[in-house]
Each structure stands twice: as C-alpha cells, then as structure tokens.
Amino acid sequence: MTIDASSTFYLHREGPGILLGMSYAAEEPGFRLDLSDDWLPDLTAAIEHRVPALLDVGIAHGWAGLYEDSPDHNALIGEASGVSRFLYATGFSGHGFLQGPAVGEVVRDLYLGRAPFVDVSPLSADRFAGGGARPEHNIV
C-alpha cells in the first residue's frame, strides 16, 4: 500500500485493478452510508499530483463506509473506570485492522485480569477527562 500522508490519498493493487481512496475532509461527522461524488474533486487532485497516469482510467466501483474516530484520533483501549468489567477497544481511526491481532491479545489479557504485554494506559478513555490527549497527525 502507498499512502500520501499529506493528503491521505492511498492506493494498492487489488486483483487486476487498483484500489484507491482518501479521507474526505469536508465530510460531516455522523452515520451517513450513502455513496456521494462530493469528494471526487479532492481525489482527482490527489491522483493528478501523485499518479497522473491514472487520471483517464475511470472508476469501476465505489463504496462508503464509517470511519470510527476518537477526539484525538487515537484508539481507546481499556476497562471503564465506572462500570465493572466493561472492556473497550475502539476509535482506531483506520488503523484497527492492522492493530487487530495485538489489540486482541491486550483485550484477552484485560479480560483475564493480567497485565497486557504493552502498557495501554495512555489509550484509556479517561485521558479525555484530564486534557492529556495527544492528537495523531497522520490520519488516513
């Protein structure tokens, strides 16, 4: 996969074609699942900048999906302080699939009451109560 962090444009081989996309900066928060062409001018500009040879190939398919996000664009992993045994792992900002195996081990350890192999305390939802959240700058 190739990602242009400055624009969020990404592409990679997908069977006989190329899968490409990018985040749409003007999208309003919510649960809209219908496919829109509103973001195509931004995508076209990114393609023209990074891979202009693709400008004339056309788009065969499209889809719209939800992008799970936290206020600082970092995951939330831990056990709720106010509800006994309420474990959470969410808000991965598009990184969840890549982090899934490790997060699965962490949640397993939290469930079993043992210390995870990595300290996830900075990813606690409680970080938003004290203003200690650190924003992520590479959002794709």
N, CA, C and O atoms as CSV, one atom per row, in Angstrom:
chain,resi,resn,atom,element,x,y,z
A,1,MET,N,N,0.845,-1.174,0.000
A,1,MET,CA,C,0.000,0.000,0.000
A,1,MET,C,C,0.888,1.233,0.000
A,1,MET,O,O,1.901,1.277,0.698
A,2,THR,N,N,0.512,2.218,-0.773
A,2,THR,CA,C,1.196,3.502,-0.798
A,2,THR,C,C,0.251,4.550,-0.245
A,2,THR,O,O,-0.899,4.644,-0.675
A,3,ILE,N,N,0.729,5.338,0.705
A,3,ILE,CA,C,-0.085,6.380,1.335
A,3,ILE,C,C,0.654,7.706,1.230
A,3,ILE,O,O,1.838,7.798,1.555
A,4,ASP,N,N,-0.053,8.723,0.778
A,4,ASP,CA,C,0.454,10.086,0.784
A,4,ASP,C,C,-0.095,10.745,2.051
A,4,ASP,O,O,-1.245,11.186,2.076
A,5,ALA,N,N,0.724,10.811,3.095
A,5,ALA,CA,C,0.260,11.325,4.383
A,5,ALA,C,C,-0.177,12.786,4.310
A,5,ALA,O,O,-0.990,13.216,5.128
A,6,SER,N,N,0.333,13.552,3.364
A,6,SER,CA,C,-0.055,14.963,3.283
A,6,SER,C,C,-1.487,15.154,2.795
A,6,SER,O,O,-2.110,16.172,3.097
A,7,SER,N,N,-2.017,14.187,2.043
A,7,SER,CA,C,-3.382,14.321,1.523
A,7,SER,C,C,-4.315,13.203,1.978
A,7,SER,O,O,-5.527,13.317,1.795
A,8,THR,N,N,-3.797,12.138,2.557
A,8,THR,CA,C,-4.480,10.896,2.933
A,8,THR,C,C,-4.790,10.016,1.733
A,8,THR,O,O,-5.447,8.988,1.893
A,9,PHE,N,N,-4.347,10.376,0.548
A,9,PHE,CA,C,-4.557,9.562,-0.649
A,9,PHE,C,C,-3.786,8.258,-0.505
A,9,PHE,O,O,-2.626,8.255,-0.091
A,10,TYR,N,N,-4.444,7.141,-0.852
A,10,TYR,CA,C,-3.787,5.842,-0.778
A,10,TYR,C,C,-4.172,5.008,-1.991
A,10,TYR,O,O,-5.215,5.226,-2.607
A,11,LEU,N,N,-3.313,4.048,-2.325
A,11,LEU,CA,C,-3.613,3.108,-3.391
A,11,LEU,C,C,-2.805,1.836,-3.214
A,11,LEU,O,O,-1.724,1.834,-2.625
A,12,HIS,N,N,-3.362,0.749,-3.744
A,12,HIS,CA,C,-2.640,-0.512,-3.794
A,12,HIS,C,C,-3.305,-1.415,-4.827
A,12,HIS,O,O,-4.451,-1.198,-5.218
A,13,ARG,N,N,-2.569,-2.424,-5.255
A,13,ARG,CA,C,-3.089,-3.385,-6.229
A,13,ARG,C,C,-4.231,-4.165,-5.602
A,13,ARG,O,O,-4.161,-4.570,-4.441
A,14,GLU,N,N,-5.270,-4.369,-6.373
A,14,GLU,CA,C,-6.439,-5.141,-5.934
A,14,GLU,C,C,-6.848,-6.007,-7.104
A,14,GLU,O,O,-7.546,-5.548,-8.008
A,15,GLY,N,N,-6.414,-7.269,-7.095
A,15,GLY,CA,C,-6.691,-8.159,-8.222
A,15,GLY,C,C,-6.098,-7.570,-9.491
A,15,GLY,O,O,-4.926,-7.194,-9.504
A,16,PRO,N,N,-6.894,-7.481,-10.573
A,16,PRO,CA,C,-6.374,-6.920,-11.822
A,16,PRO,C,C,-6.413,-5.390,-11.857
A,16,PRO,O,O,-5.987,-4.789,-12.844
A,17,GLY,N,N,-6.915,-4.756,-10.799
A,17,GLY,CA,C,-7.057,-3.303,-10.780
A,17,GLY,C,C,-6.279,-2.651,-9.655
A,17,GLY,O,O,-5.347,-3.226,-9.094
A,18,ILE,N,N,-6.687,-1.443,-9.347
A,18,ILE,CA,C,-6.064,-0.663,-8.279
A,18,ILE,C,C,-7.165,-0.142,-7.374
A,18,ILE,O,O,-8.145,0.433,-7.849
A,19,LEU,N,N,-7.010,-0.338,-6.084
A,19,LEU,CA,C,-7.922,0.236,-5.106
A,19,LEU,C,C,-7.312,1.547,-4.647
A,19,LEU,O,O,-6.141,1.596,-4.272
A,20,LEU,N,N,-8.096,2.601,-4.677
A,20,LEU,CA,C,-7.587,3.889,-4.228
A,20,LEU,C,C,-8.667,4.643,-3.484
A,20,LEU,O,O,-9.856,4.358,-3.626
A,21,GLY,N,N,-8.246,5.594,-2.701
A,21,GLY,CA,C,-9.188,6.398,-1.941
A,21,GLY,C,C,-8.469,7.415,-1.107
A,21,GLY,O,O,-7.250,7.567,-1.183
A,22,MET,N,N,-9.244,8.109,-0.307
A,22,MET,CA,C,-8.693,9.086,0.624
A,22,MET,C,C,-9.800,9.566,1.552
A,22,MET,O,O,-10.984,9.408,1.252
A,23,SER,N,N,-9.415,10.145,2.667
A,23,SER,CA,C,-10.391,10.738,3.579
A,23,SER,C,C,-10.944,12.002,2.942
A,23,SER,O,O,-10.240,12.717,2.230
A,24,TYR,N,N,-12.208,12.263,3.207
A,24,TYR,CA,C,-12.856,13.464,2.678
A,24,TYR,C,C,-12.947,14.490,3.796
A,24,TYR,O,O,-13.762,14.353,4.709
A,25,ALA,N,N,-12.116,15.512,3.722
A,25,ALA,CA,C,-12.001,16.496,4.801
A,25,ALA,C,C,-13.303,17.245,5.065
A,25,ALA,O,O,-13.530,17.683,6.193
A,26,ALA,N,N,-14.158,17.404,4.072
A,26,ALA,CA,C,-15.393,18.166,4.250
A,26,ALA,C,C,-16.559,17.319,4.767
A,26,ALA,O,O,-17.660,17.834,4.965
A,27,GLU,N,N,-16.325,16.036,4.983
A,27,GLU,CA,C,-17.399,15.160,5.473
A,27,GLU,C,C,-17.808,15.573,6.882
A,27,GLU,O,O,-16.958,15.803,7.742
A,28,GLU,N,N,-19.097,15.662,7.105
A,28,GLU,CA,C,-19.629,15.994,8.421
A,28,GLU,C,C,-19.665,14.736,9.285
A,28,GLU,O,O,-19.968,13.658,8.773
A,29,PRO,N,N,-19.365,14.843,10.577
A,29,PRO,CA,C,-19.473,13.664,11.454
A,29,PRO,C,C,-20.901,13.114,11.455
A,29,PRO,O,O,-21.867,13.871,11.364
A,30,GLY,N,N,-21.020,11.812,11.556
A,30,GLY,CA,C,-22.334,11.186,11.588
A,30,GLY,C,C,-22.275,9.769,11.067
A,30,GLY,O,O,-21.211,9.151,11.042
A,31,PHE,N,N,-23.425,9.251,10.649
A,31,PHE,CA,C,-23.539,7.856,10.214
A,31,PHE,C,C,-24.095,7.759,8.804
A,31,PHE,O,O,-24.967,6.930,8.545
A,32,ARG,N,N,-23.619,8.576,7.900
A,32,ARG,CA,C,-24.074,8.565,6.520
A,32,ARG,C,C,-23.424,7.409,5.769
A,32,ARG,O,O,-22.198,7.299,5.742
A,33,LEU,N,N,-24.232,6.550,5.161
A,33,LEU,CA,C,-23.706,5.391,4.456
A,33,LEU,C,C,-23.915,5.447,2.943
A,33,LEU,O,O,-23.483,4.544,2.226
A,34,ASP,N,N,-24.567,6.489,2.455
A,34,ASP,CA,C,-24.791,6.564,1.013
A,34,ASP,C,C,-23.545,7.110,0.314
A,34,ASP,O,O,-22.865,8.000,0.825
A,35,LEU,N,N,-23.267,6.562,-0.850
A,35,LEU,CA,C,-22.106,6.957,-1.634
A,35,LEU,C,C,-22.369,8.303,-2.295
A,35,LEU,O,O,-23.428,8.511,-2.887
A,36,SER,N,N,-21.422,9.201,-2.196
A,36,SER,CA,C,-21.543,10.539,-2.766
A,36,SER,C,C,-20.344,10.817,-3.670
A,36,SER,O,O,-19.259,10.276,-3.459
A,37,ASP,N,N,-20.545,11.649,-4.659
A,37,ASP,CA,C,-19.450,12.061,-5.532
A,37,ASP,C,C,-18.798,13.363,-5.056
A,37,ASP,O,O,-17.924,13.897,-5.739
A,38,ASP,N,N,-19.208,13.876,-3.903
A,38,ASP,CA,C,-18.708,15.167,-3.412
A,38,ASP,C,C,-17.193,15.195,-3.247
A,38,ASP,O,O,-16.576,16.246,-3.421
A,39,TRP,N,N,-16.592,14.073,-2.920
A,39,TRP,CA,C,-15.161,14.026,-2.643
A,39,TRP,C,C,-14.301,13.801,-3.885
A,39,TRP,O,O,-13.074,13.868,-3.808
A,40,LEU,N,N,-14.938,13.534,-5.032
A,40,LEU,CA,C,-14.165,13.219,-6.243
A,40,LEU,C,C,-13.230,14.335,-6.702
A,40,LEU,O,O,-12.137,14.020,-7.172
A,41,PRO,N,N,-13.587,15.626,-6.597
A,41,PRO,CA,C,-12.600,16.652,-6.969
A,41,PRO,C,C,-11.319,16.573,-6.130
A,41,PRO,O,O,-10.221,16.760,-6.655
A,42,ASP,N,N,-11.458,16.299,-4.833
A,42,ASP,CA,C,-10.269,16.155,-3.988
A,42,ASP,C,C,-9.456,14.929,-4.401
A,42,ASP,O,O,-8.228,14.985,-4.468
A,43,LEU,N,N,-10.145,13.827,-4.675
A,43,LEU,CA,C,-9.466,12.614,-5.116
A,43,LEU,C,C,-8.753,12.848,-6.444
A,43,LEU,O,O,-7.604,12.442,-6.613
A,44,THR,N,N,-9.422,13.491,-7.371
A,44,THR,CA,C,-8.826,13.772,-8.681
A,44,THR,C,C,-7.566,14.621,-8.540
A,44,THR,O,O,-6.572,14.378,-9.224
A,45,ALA,N,N,-7.604,15.614,-7.657
A,45,ALA,CA,C,-6.422,16.459,-7.430
A,45,ALA,C,C,-5.267,15.634,-6.853
A,45,ALA,O,O,-4.112,15.827,-7.231
A,46,ALA,N,N,-5.582,14.722,-5.943
A,46,ALA,CA,C,-4.539,13.873,-5.359
A,46,ALA,C,C,-3.952,12.929,-6.403
A,46,ALA,O,O,-2.739,12.724,-6.449
A,47,ILE,N,N,-4.813,12.355,-7.242
A,47,ILE,CA,C,-4.335,11.470,-8.311
A,47,ILE,C,C,-3.442,12.266,-9.266
A,47,ILE,O,O,-2.370,11.801,-9.655
A,48,GLU,N,N,-3.887,13.454,-9.635
A,48,GLU,CA,C,-3.097,14.281,-10.563
A,48,GLU,C,C,-1.720,14.593,-9.982
A,48,GLU,O,O,-0.732,14.646,-10.716
A,49,HIS,N,N,-1.653,14.796,-8.682
A,49,HIS,CA,C,-0.383,15.129,-8.027
A,49,HIS,C,C,0.536,13.909,-7.895
A,49,HIS,O,O,1.741,14.018,-8.124
A,50,ARG,N,N,-0.026,12.741,-7.526
A,50,ARG,CA,C,0.796,11.574,-7.219
A,50,ARG,C,C,0.929,10.546,-8.336
A,50,ARG,O,O,2.014,10.000,-8.531
A,51,VAL,N,N,-0.140,10.268,-9.074
A,51,VAL,CA,C,-0.094,9.263,-10.139
A,51,VAL,C,C,-0.936,9.725,-11.328
A,51,VAL,O,O,-1.984,9.141,-11.600
A,52,PRO,N,N,-0.498,10.755,-12.033
A,52,PRO,CA,C,-1.301,11.321,-13.112
A,52,PRO,C,C,-1.643,10.320,-14.220
A,52,PRO,O,O,-2.600,10.541,-14.962
A,53,ALA,N,N,-0.893,9.238,-14.348
A,53,ALA,CA,C,-1.199,8.232,-15.373
A,53,ALA,C,C,-2.551,7.574,-15.114
A,53,ALA,O,O,-3.116,6.972,-16.027
A,54,LEU,N,N,-3.087,7.670,-13.894
A,54,LEU,CA,C,-4.382,7.058,-13.570
A,54,LEU,C,C,-5.570,7.979,-13.844
A,54,LEU,O,O,-6.716,7.555,-13.689
A,55,LEU,N,N,-5.332,9.210,-14.242
A,55,LEU,CA,C,-6.434,10.160,-14.414
A,55,LEU,C,C,-7.473,9.713,-15.435
A,55,LEU,O,O,-8.655,10.021,-15.277
A,56,ASP,N,N,-7.074,9.013,-16.449
A,56,ASP,CA,C,-8.001,8.663,-17.521
A,56,ASP,C,C,-8.504,7.221,-17.485
A,56,ASP,O,O,-9.149,6.780,-18.437
A,57,VAL,N,N,-8.228,6.474,-16.414
A,57,VAL,CA,C,-8.639,5.069,-16.407
A,57,VAL,C,C,-10.076,4.858,-15.944
A,57,VAL,O,O,-10.659,3.814,-16.238
A,58,GLY,N,N,-10.654,5.793,-15.247
A,58,GLY,CA,C,-12.033,5.663,-14.789
A,58,GLY,C,C,-12.151,4.908,-13.476
A,58,GLY,O,O,-11.198,4.288,-13.004
A,59,ILE,N,N,-13.336,4.976,-12.903
A,59,ILE,CA,C,-13.619,4.301,-11.640
A,59,ILE,C,C,-14.666,3.222,-11.890
A,59,ILE,O,O,-15.743,3.509,-12.411
A,60,ALA,N,N,-14.353,1.987,-11.521
A,60,ALA,CA,C,-15.267,0.866,-11.768
A,60,ALA,C,C,-16.307,0.719,-10.663
A,60,ALA,O,O,-17.463,0.407,-10.950
A,61,HIS,N,N,-15.924,0.934,-9.419
A,61,HIS,CA,C,-16.819,0.719,-8.283
A,61,HIS,C,C,-16.516,1.734,-7.200
A,61,HIS,O,O,-15.454,2.357,-7.200
A,62,GLY,N,N,-17.439,1.897,-6.289
A,62,GLY,CA,C,-17.223,2.762,-5.138
A,62,GLY,C,C,-18.014,2.274,-3.952
A,62,GLY,O,O,-18.942,1.481,-4.108
A,63,TRP,N,N,-17.666,2.731,-2.776
A,63,TRP,CA,C,-18.403,2.389,-1.572
A,63,TRP,C,C,-18.206,3.491,-0.546
A,63,TRP,O,O,-17.251,4.264,-0.627
A,64,ALA,N,N,-19.090,3.557,0.395
A,64,ALA,CA,C,-18.983,4.489,1.513
A,64,ALA,C,C,-18.970,3.681,2.797
A,64,ALA,O,O,-19.695,2.694,2.916
A,65,GLY,N,N,-18.172,4.078,3.736
A,65,GLY,CA,C,-18.092,3.362,5.000
A,65,GLY,C,C,-17.919,4.318,6.156
A,65,GLY,O,O,-17.599,5.493,5.974
A,66,LEU,N,N,-18.133,3.802,7.333
A,66,LEU,CA,C,-17.969,4.607,8.534
A,66,LEU,C,C,-16.505,4.601,8.954
A,66,LEU,O,O,-15.814,3.591,8.829
A,67,TYR,N,N,-16.054,5.718,9.442
A,67,TYR,CA,C,-14.683,5.887,9.900
A,67,TYR,C,C,-14.736,6.168,11.391
A,67,TYR,O,O,-15.073,7.274,11.813
A,68,GLU,N,N,-14.405,5.172,12.173
A,68,GLU,CA,C,-14.511,5.292,13.623
A,68,GLU,C,C,-13.355,6.143,14.126
A,68,GLU,O,O,-12.206,5.964,13.720
A,69,ASP,N,N,-13.674,7.054,15.001
A,69,ASP,CA,C,-12.714,8.083,15.358
A,69,ASP,C,C,-12.885,8.493,16.814
A,69,ASP,O,O,-13.990,8.432,17.353
A,70,SER,N,N,-11.820,8.900,17.438
A,70,SER,CA,C,-11.881,9.475,18.776
A,70,SER,C,C,-11.514,10.954,18.663
A,70,SER,O,O,-11.006,11.373,17.622
A,71,PRO,N,N,-11.753,11.751,19.695
A,71,PRO,CA,C,-11.442,13.187,19.592
A,71,PRO,C,C,-9.989,13.497,19.258
A,71,PRO,O,O,-9.711,14.509,18.614
A,72,ASP,N,N,-9.046,12.640,19.688
A,72,ASP,CA,C,-7.635,12.896,19.374
A,72,ASP,C,C,-7.101,11.971,18.283
A,72,ASP,O,O,-5.900,11.957,18.013
A,73,HIS,N,N,-7.995,11.193,17.652
A,73,HIS,CA,C,-7.645,10.291,16.551
A,73,HIS,C,C,-6.725,9.147,16.978
A,73,HIS,O,O,-5.999,8.590,16.154
A,74,ASN,N,N,-6.756,8.802,18.251
A,74,ASN,CA,C,-6.021,7.650,18.766
A,74,ASN,C,C,-7.026,6.663,19.341
A,74,ASN,O,O,-8.122,7.047,19.748
A,75,ALA,N,N,-6.651,5.405,19.370
A,75,ALA,CA,C,-7.538,4.351,19.858
A,75,ALA,C,C,-7.893,4.543,21.327
A,75,ALA,O,O,-7.202,5.237,22.073
A,76,LEU,N,N,-8.987,3.910,21.712
A,76,LEU,CA,C,-9.384,3.816,23.115
A,76,LEU,C,C,-9.360,2.337,23.468
A,76,LEU,O,O,-10.097,1.540,22.888
A,77,ILE,N,N,-8.511,1.977,24.420
A,77,ILE,CA,C,-8.376,0.582,24.835
A,77,ILE,C,C,-8.284,0.555,26.351
A,77,ILE,O,O,-7.472,1.271,26.938
A,78,GLY,N,N,-9.100,-0.254,26.981
A,78,GLY,CA,C,-9.001,-0.385,28.431
A,78,GLY,C,C,-10.266,-0.918,29.052
A,78,GLY,O,O,-11.109,-1.517,28.385
A,79,GLU,N,N,-10.381,-0.686,30.352
A,79,GLU,CA,C,-11.556,-1.079,31.119
A,79,GLU,C,C,-12.150,0.181,31.719
A,79,GLU,O,O,-11.436,0.979,32.326
A,80,ALA,N,N,-13.440,0.365,31.556
A,80,ALA,CA,C,-14.114,1.556,32.065
A,80,ALA,C,C,-13.946,1.652,33.577
A,80,ALA,O,O,-14.094,0.660,34.290
A,81,SER,N,N,-13.642,2.834,34.051
A,81,SER,CA,C,-13.422,3.005,35.485
A,81,SER,C,C,-14.732,2.998,36.270
A,81,SER,O,O,-14.731,2.628,37.444
A,82,GLY,N,N,-15.849,3.396,35.658
A,82,GLY,CA,C,-17.106,3.489,36.378
A,82,GLY,C,C,-18.032,2.293,36.236
A,82,GLY,O,O,-19.066,2.230,36.900
A,83,VAL,N,N,-17.673,1.336,35.372
A,83,VAL,CA,C,-18.523,0.163,35.142
A,83,VAL,C,C,-17.642,-1.078,35.238
A,83,VAL,O,O,-16.693,-1.235,34.470
A,84,SER,N,N,-17.956,-1.939,36.167
A,84,SER,CA,C,-17.135,-3.125,36.384
A,84,SER,C,C,-17.129,-4.053,35.169
A,84,SER,O,O,-18.174,-4.422,34.633
A,85,ARG,N,N,-15.917,-4.415,34.758
A,85,ARG,CA,C,-15.667,-5.377,33.678
A,85,ARG,C,C,-16.179,-4.932,32.310
A,85,ARG,O,O,-16.420,-5.771,31.443
A,86,PHE,N,N,-16.349,-3.635,32.105
A,86,PHE,CA,C,-16.705,-3.121,30.779
A,86,PHE,C,C,-15.403,-2.822,30.050
A,86,PHE,O,O,-14.748,-1.816,30.322
A,87,LEU,N,N,-15.030,-3.699,29.125
A,87,LEU,CA,C,-13.799,-3.546,28.345
A,87,LEU,C,C,-14.121,-2.894,27.016
A,87,LEU,O,O,-15.187,-3.136,26.451
A,88,TYR,N,N,-13.228,-2.083,26.515
A,88,TYR,CA,C,-13.450,-1.418,25.231
A,88,TYR,C,C,-12.165,-1.396,24.403
A,88,TYR,O,O,-11.057,-1.345,24.938
A,89,ALA,N,N,-12.345,-1.435,23.101
A,89,ALA,CA,C,-11.261,-1.314,22.132
A,89,ALA,C,C,-11.912,-0.722,20.885
A,89,ALA,O,O,-12.535,-1.447,20.109
A,90,THR,N,N,-11.775,0.576,20.688
A,90,THR,CA,C,-12.492,1.274,19.626
A,90,THR,C,C,-11.748,2.544,19.223
A,90,THR,O,O,-10.715,2.869,19.807
A,91,GLY,N,N,-12.264,3.261,18.234
A,91,GLY,CA,C,-11.719,4.554,17.838
A,91,GLY,C,C,-10.355,4.494,17.175
A,91,GLY,O,O,-9.513,5.355,17.430
A,92,PHE,N,N,-10.117,3.503,16.336
A,92,PHE,CA,C,-8.779,3.291,15.782
A,92,PHE,C,C,-8.417,4.185,14.603
A,92,PHE,O,O,-7.292,4.115,14.107
A,93,SER,N,N,-9.336,5.017,14.145
A,93,SER,CA,C,-9.007,5.963,13.085
A,93,SER,C,C,-8.426,5.289,11.852
A,93,SER,O,O,-7.492,5.818,11.249
A,94,GLY,N,N,-8.943,4.157,11.470
A,94,GLY,CA,C,-8.472,3.488,10.268
A,94,GLY,C,C,-7.310,2.548,10.484
A,94,GLY,O,O,-6.881,1.886,9.539
A,95,HIS,N,N,-6.780,2.463,11.696
A,95,HIS,CA,C,-5.641,1.586,11.964
A,95,HIS,C,C,-6.049,0.263,12.600
A,95,HIS,O,O,-5.191,-0.585,12.846
A,96,GLY,N,N,-7.321,0.069,12.870
A,96,GLY,CA,C,-7.785,-1.097,13.609
A,96,GLY,C,C,-7.441,-2.424,12.977
A,96,GLY,O,O,-7.045,-3.354,13.680
A,97,PHE,N,N,-7.580,-2.538,11.674
A,97,PHE,CA,C,-7.294,-3.813,11.008
A,97,PHE,C,C,-5.830,-4.198,11.192
A,97,PHE,O,O,-5.516,-5.366,11.418
A,98,LEU,N,N,-4.942,-3.223,11.097
A,98,LEU,CA,C,-3.519,-3.501,11.245
A,98,LEU,C,C,-3.157,-3.835,12.691
A,98,LEU,O,O,-2.254,-4.633,12.943
A,99,GLN,N,N,-3.861,-3.224,13.630
A,99,GLN,CA,C,-3.545,-3.414,15.042
A,99,GLN,C,C,-4.355,-4.542,15.686
A,99,GLN,O,O,-4.120,-4.896,16.841
A,100,GLY,N,N,-5.305,-5.105,14.938
A,100,GLY,CA,C,-6.227,-6.089,15.475
A,100,GLY,C,C,-5.596,-7.237,16.240
A,100,GLY,O,O,-6.032,-7.514,17.357
A,101,PRO,N,N,-4.585,-7.926,15.700
A,101,PRO,CA,C,-4.011,-9.053,16.433
A,101,PRO,C,C,-3.436,-8.648,17.793
A,101,PRO,O,O,-3.655,-9.340,18.788
A,102,ALA,N,N,-2.713,-7.548,17.841
A,102,ALA,CA,C,-2.127,-7.100,19.110
A,102,ALA,C,C,-3.210,-6.651,20.080
A,102,ALA,O,O,-3.144,-6.954,21.271
A,103,VAL,N,N,-4.212,-5.923,19.572
A,103,VAL,CA,C,-5.300,-5.453,20.428
A,103,VAL,C,C,-6.091,-6.642,20.969
A,103,VAL,O,O,-6.533,-6.620,22.118
A,104,GLY,N,N,-6.267,-7.664,20.162
A,104,GLY,CA,C,-6.936,-8.874,20.636
A,104,GLY,C,C,-6.213,-9.484,21.825
A,104,GLY,O,O,-6.851,-9.912,22.787
A,105,GLU,N,N,-4.889,-9.529,21.767
A,105,GLU,CA,C,-4.116,-10.057,22.894
A,105,GLU,C,C,-4.263,-9.171,24.125
A,105,GLU,O,O,-4.371,-9.673,25.244
A,106,VAL,N,N,-4.268,-7.866,23.925
A,106,VAL,CA,C,-4.424,-6.937,25.046
A,106,VAL,C,C,-5.786,-7.114,25.710
A,106,VAL,O,O,-5.873,-7.208,26.934
A,107,VAL,N,N,-6.857,-7.161,24.901
A,107,VAL,CA,C,-8.206,-7.315,25.462
A,107,VAL,C,C,-8.338,-8.671,26.161
A,107,VAL,O,O,-8.972,-8.772,27.211
A,108,ARG,N,N,-7.740,-9.707,25.580
A,108,ARG,CA,C,-7.737,-11.020,26.242
A,108,ARG,C,C,-7.112,-10.917,27.628
A,108,ARG,O,O,-7.665,-11.423,28.604
A,109,ASP,N,N,-5.947,-10.254,27.712
A,109,ASP,CA,C,-5.261,-10.131,28.999
A,109,ASP,C,C,-6.081,-9.301,29.985
A,109,ASP,O,O,-6.151,-9.635,31.168
A,110,LEU,N,N,-6.696,-8.229,29.507
A,110,LEU,CA,C,-7.542,-7.424,30.392
A,110,LEU,C,C,-8.709,-8.256,30.908
A,110,LEU,O,O,-9.062,-8.174,32.084
A,111,TYR,N,N,-9.302,-9.050,30.036
A,111,TYR,CA,C,-10.420,-9.912,30.411
A,111,TYR,C,C,-9.996,-10.924,31.481
A,111,TYR,O,O,-10.731,-11.191,32.432
A,112,LEU,N,N,-8.805,-11.473,31.301
A,112,LEU,CA,C,-8.304,-12.480,32.244
A,112,LEU,C,C,-7.716,-11.864,33.510
A,112,LEU,O,O,-7.309,-12.585,34.421
A,113,GLY,N,N,-7.670,-10.530,33.570
A,113,GLY,CA,C,-7.165,-9.858,34.764
A,113,GLY,C,C,-5.659,-9.855,34.899
A,113,GLY,O,O,-5.138,-9.724,36.006
A,114,ARG,N,N,-4.952,-9.997,33.795
A,114,ARG,CA,C,-3.494,-9.965,33.855
A,114,ARG,C,C,-2.973,-8.767,33.065
A,114,ARG,O,O,-3.670,-8.221,32.210
A,115,ALA,N,N,-1.754,-8.372,33.360
A,115,ALA,CA,C,-1.153,-7.207,32.709
A,115,ALA,C,C,-0.879,-7.524,31.243
A,115,ALA,O,O,-0.253,-8.539,30.940
A,116,PRO,N,N,-1.342,-6.662,30.323
A,116,PRO,CA,C,-1.036,-6.876,28.898
A,116,PRO,C,C,0.457,-6.749,28.626
A,116,PRO,O,O,1.199,-6.186,29.431
A,117,PHE,N,N,0.886,-7.275,27.492
A,117,PHE,CA,C,2.305,-7.235,27.122
A,117,PHE,C,C,2.792,-5.820,26.823
A,117,PHE,O,O,3.996,-5.575,26.761
A,118,VAL,N,N,1.854,-4.887,26.638
A,118,VAL,CA,C,2.195,-3.498,26.376
A,118,VAL,C,C,1.295,-2.624,27.248
A,118,VAL,O,O,0.137,-2.959,27.496
A,119,ASP,N,N,1.838,-1.513,27.704
A,119,ASP,CA,C,1.073,-0.592,28.549
A,119,ASP,C,C,0.080,0.190,27.690
A,119,ASP,O,O,0.484,0.996,26.852
A,120,VAL,N,N,-1.211,-0.043,27.896
A,120,VAL,CA,C,-2.237,0.665,27.131
A,120,VAL,C,C,-2.885,1.777,27.945
A,120,VAL,O,O,-3.879,2.357,27.508
A,121,SER,N,N,-2.343,2.086,29.119
A,121,SER,CA,C,-2.945,3.136,29.950
A,121,SER,C,C,-3.031,4.494,29.243
A,121,SER,O,O,-3.977,5.237,29.509
A,122,PRO,N,N,-2.087,4.860,28.351
A,122,PRO,CA,C,-2.249,6.136,27.636
A,122,PRO,C,C,-3.450,6.132,26.679
A,122,PRO,O,O,-3.866,7.192,26.210
A,123,LEU,N,N,-4.008,4.954,26.387
A,123,LEU,CA,C,-5.153,4.856,25.488
A,123,LEU,C,C,-6.476,4.757,26.236
A,123,LEU,O,O,-7.513,4.492,25.627
A,124,SER,N,N,-6.450,4.965,27.529
A,124,SER,CA,C,-7.654,4.925,28.348
A,124,SER,C,C,-8.606,6.053,27.953
A,124,SER,O,O,-8.168,7.155,27.624
A,125,ALA,N,N,-9.896,5.776,27.988
A,125,ALA,CA,C,-10.890,6.818,27.720
A,125,ALA,C,C,-10.816,7.933,28.749
A,125,ALA,O,O,-11.255,9.053,28.487
A,126,ASP,N,N,-10.263,7.633,29.918
A,126,ASP,CA,C,-10.130,8.641,30.971
A,126,ASP,C,C,-9.194,9.783,30.574
A,126,ASP,O,O,-9.203,10.835,31.215
A,127,ARG,N,N,-8.390,9.594,29.534
A,127,ARG,CA,C,-7.457,10.653,29.132
A,127,ARG,C,C,-8.172,11.923,28.710
A,127,ARG,O,O,-7.587,13.005,28.756
A,128,PHE,N,N,-9.429,11.808,28.300
A,128,PHE,CA,C,-10.162,12.993,27.869
A,128,PHE,C,C,-10.666,13.818,29.039
A,128,PHE,O,O,-10.999,14.992,28.873
A,129,ALA,N,N,-10.725,13.218,30.215
A,129,ALA,CA,C,-11.186,13.942,31.403
A,129,ALA,C,C,-10.122,14.920,31.897
A,129,ALA,O,O,-10.458,15.973,32.439
A,130,GLY,N,N,-8.850,14.588,31.719
A,130,GLY,CA,C,-7.778,15.422,32.252
A,130,GLY,C,C,-7.066,16.280,31.231
A,130,GLY,O,O,-6.109,16.971,31.582
A,131,GLY,N,N,-7.496,16.265,29.983
A,131,GLY,CA,C,-6.851,17.089,28.963
A,131,GLY,C,C,-5.515,16.561,28.488
A,131,GLY,O,O,-4.753,17.304,27.869
A,132,GLY,N,N,-5.199,15.278,28.760
A,132,GLY,CA,C,-3.903,14.733,28.381
A,132,GLY,C,C,-3.873,14.066,27.025
A,132,GLY,O,O,-2.883,13.421,26.680
A,133,ALA,N,N,-4.938,14.206,26.244
A,133,ALA,CA,C,-4.986,13.536,24.948
A,133,ALA,C,C,-3.962,14.148,23.998
A,133,ALA,O,O,-3.796,15.366,23.944
A,134,ARG,N,N,-3.272,13.275,23.244
A,134,ARG,CA,C,-2.274,13.702,22.266
A,134,ARG,C,C,-2.804,13.424,20.877
A,134,ARG,O,O,-3.018,12.261,20.533
A,135,PRO,N,N,-3.028,14.454,20.058
A,135,PRO,CA,C,-3.588,14.198,18.728
A,135,PRO,C,C,-2.623,13.481,17.792
A,135,PRO,O,O,-1.412,13.694,17.844
A,136,GLU,N,N,-3.181,12.628,16.936
A,136,GLU,CA,C,-2.393,11.978,15.902
A,136,GLU,C,C,-2.378,12.911,14.693
A,136,GLU,O,O,-3.393,13.526,14.369
A,137,HIS,N,N,-1.241,13.014,14.035
A,137,HIS,CA,C,-1.120,13.930,12.911
A,137,HIS,C,C,-1.211,13.244,11.550
A,137,HIS,O,O,-1.385,13.923,10.539
A,138,ASN,N,N,-1.098,11.916,11.498
A,138,ASN,CA,C,-1.138,11.186,10.232
A,138,ASN,C,C,-2.443,10.402,10.135
A,138,ASN,O,O,-2.464,9.193,10.370
A,139,ILE,N,N,-3.522,11.084,9.792
A,139,ILE,CA,C,-4.849,10.471,9.728
A,139,ILE,C,C,-5.137,10.062,8.301
A,139,ILE,O,O,-5.140,10.902,7.401
A,140,VAL,N,N,-5.377,8.785,8.086
A,140,VAL,CA,C,-5.692,8.281,6.748
A,140,VAL,C,C,-7.061,7.654,6.763
A,140,VAL,O,O,-7.527,7.163,5.735
